[in-house]
Amino acid sequence: MILAKKTSKNQITLPKKIADQFPDVEYFDVQVQDGVIQLYPVDLNVADRVREKLEKLGIDESDVREAVKWARSRRR
């Protein structure tokens, strides 16, 4: 068992033994399921790469809104 203590500021530091397994991860998605805290590594650079690709393709927010509207209308 590896222990991590919650501070008075509700912060938890990942123990070195665990953190070392995620050397390039800066952010984690935190979820609670059935009373268990789950951490999932997040690569924020993926979102940046998607934004860059959309920009290169000339796709903007209004295009995305229209695409979502179209997709939702097809489910009915």
C-alpha positions as CSV (number, residue, x, y, z in Angstrom):
1,M,0.0,0.0,0.0
2,I,1.2,3.5,-0.9
3,L,-0.3,6.3,1.2
4,A,-1.0,9.9,0.1
5,K,-2.2,12.5,2.6
6,K,-4.8,15.1,1.9
7,T,-3.7,18.5,3.2
8,S,-5.8,21.2,4.9
9,K,-6.0,22.9,1.5
10,N,-7.5,19.6,0.0
11,Q,-4.4,18.9,-2.0
12,I,-2.9,15.5,-2.5
13,T,0.7,15.0,-3.7
14,L,1.3,11.8,-5.7
15,P,4.0,9.7,-4.1
16,K,7.2,9.7,-6.1
17,K,6.9,6.0,-6.8
18,I,3.6,6.7,-8.6
19,A,4.5,10.1,-10.2
20,D,7.6,8.6,-11.7
21,Q,5.4,6.3,-13.8
22,F,4.0,9.4,-15.5
23,P,7.0,11.6,-16.2
24,D,5.5,13.7,-19.0
25,V,2.0,14.1,-17.5
26,E,1.2,17.5,-16.0
27,Y,-2.6,17.2,-15.7
28,F,-5.0,14.4,-14.6
29,D,-8.7,14.1,-15.1
30,V,-10.2,13.3,-11.7
31,Q,-13.4,11.3,-11.4
32,V,-15.2,9.6,-8.5
33,Q,-17.0,6.3,-9.1
34,D,-18.5,4.2,-6.3
35,G,-16.5,6.1,-3.7
36,V,-13.2,5.6,-5.5
37,I,-11.1,8.5,-6.7
38,Q,-9.8,7.8,-10.2
39,L,-7.0,9.7,-12.0
40,Y,-6.6,9.6,-15.7
41,P,-3.6,11.2,-17.4
42,V,-4.6,14.0,-19.8
43,D,-2.5,15.2,-22.8
44,L,-3.6,18.8,-23.2
45,N,-1.5,19.0,-26.3
46,V,-4.0,16.8,-28.1
47,A,-6.6,19.5,-27.9
48,D,-4.1,22.0,-29.2
49,R,-3.3,19.8,-32.2
50,V,-7.0,19.4,-33.0
51,R,-7.4,23.2,-32.9
52,E,-4.5,23.7,-35.2
53,K,-5.8,21.1,-37.6
54,L,-9.3,22.7,-37.6
55,E,-7.7,26.1,-38.2
56,K,-5.7,24.8,-41.2
57,L,-8.9,23.3,-42.6
58,G,-10.6,26.6,-42.2
59,I,-13.2,25.2,-39.8
60,D,-14.5,27.7,-37.2
61,E,-16.9,27.6,-34.3
62,S,-19.9,28.3,-36.4
63,D,-19.1,25.3,-38.6
64,V,-18.9,23.1,-35.5
65,R,-22.2,24.4,-34.3
66,E,-23.8,23.6,-37.6
67,A,-22.3,20.1,-37.7
68,V,-23.6,19.3,-34.2
69,K,-27.0,20.7,-35.1
70,W,-27.0,18.5,-38.3
71,A,-25.8,15.4,-36.4
72,R,-28.5,15.8,-33.7
73,S,-31.3,16.2,-36.3
74,R,-30.3,12.9,-37.9
75,R,-30.8,10.9,-34.7
76,R,-34.5,11.6,-34.6
